[in-house]
């Protein structure tokens, strides 16, 4: 066995949520490289909070239609497949978060379900109601 790999397997630095391994002799002199996505503690990894691309109104409406037309819960991958234009995963997640906060979709273990149901009584009351100006 190469001495580098023996040193790398013998001397990892373990943190609560990450593992650092030396990558080469030069890297060992400088420090360690972080291997992301390894969670030692078993806790859920936090979601990325920065938004790379904000969805346009056209994209949000297309995602809304894809979820609305589905007869059952639809996964993120199925939503991407149903869209005509390509959408980045982070953009899709941002749009779905927005629709979920507005009460239009609900995320279940099987995927997303359309939940928005406009009330005909509310629409009728708005049309017949008085407008008050101050």
N, C-alpha and C positions, 0 to 999 in steps of 0.2 A: 504494500500500500504506500502511496506517495505520502511523504511527510506533511505536505500541505493539508491533505484531506484528513489525516490523523489529527493534526492540530485544530482544524476547523470543526471536527466532530467532538473534540475534547473540550474546546473552550468557547462555547457559545455563551453570550450574555442574554439571560432571559429576563424579560420585563413582564408586568402583569398582562399586557396586551400585545406584545411584539417579541420577536427573536432577532438578535443581531448575530451574524456570522462573519468571520474574516473572509475576504474574497481572494486575496493574493498576498504575496509577501509585501508588495508595496502598499496594498490596502491595509494590511495588518499594521504597518508602521503609522498609517494615518488614522486608523480606527476601524470601525465595523460598518457593515452595510445592513440596512433594515430590510427585512423580508416582510412585506405587508400582507395582511389578510390572515395571519395566524393568530388565533386568539387562545391563549393558554387558560385564561380564567373561566371560560365558558359563558361569559356574559355576551349579550348581543352587541355586535359591532355598530357604532353609530352611523347614521346615514350622512352622506355628504351634504353640506348645507349650502355651499356656493352654487350658483346657477350659471351654467356655461352658456346656454342659449335660452332666452325667454321665448315662449311660443307666441306666434301671431294670432290674431283673432280668427283668421282662416283655419289655422291648425287646430285651435281649440274647438271650433265648430265641427271640423272633420272628425276629431276624436269623439266629440259629443254624439255625432251621428252614428259612428261605428259602435259605440256602446249602446245607444238607444235602439238600433236595429237588431242587435243580438237578442236571441230569444232566451238565453241563459247567461250565466256568468262567463265573462270573457277575460282571458289573461292578457298581460301586457304584450306578449309576443303575437297573440291573435289580433290585437288592436293594430299593431304595426303592420301586420300582413294585410289587414283590411283597408288601410289607408292608401290613397293613390300616390301621394308624395312621400318621399323618404323623411323620416322624423328621427332625430337623435333620441336615444333612450332617456337622457337627462331632460330633454325638452318634453317628452311624453310624461315623465314623472312629475314635472312642474305643472303641466296642464291637468293631470289627474288629481294632484293635490289641490289645485284651484277648484276643480269640479266637486271634489269631496268636501271642501270647506263650504261651498255654496249649497250643499245638500242635494246635488244632482246625481251623484253616483255614490255607491257604497262599496268599499273593498271587503270582500269575503275571502275565505281560504281558497276558493275556487277561482277567484278573479274579481272583476268589477261588474256591478249590476246597476242598471239605470233605475233611479228611485224617484226622480222628480215627476210630480203629477200636479199640474196647475189646476187650481180649483175653479170650476165654472161659476160658482156663486161669488167668488172674489172678483172675477172679471166683470160679472154683471153689476156688482155693487160699485166697482170703480167707474163703470160707464154711466151709471145712474146717479152717482154721488155728486155732491157740491164741492167746488174748488174754493178753498178759503185762502185769502191773501191777507198778509199782515202789513 
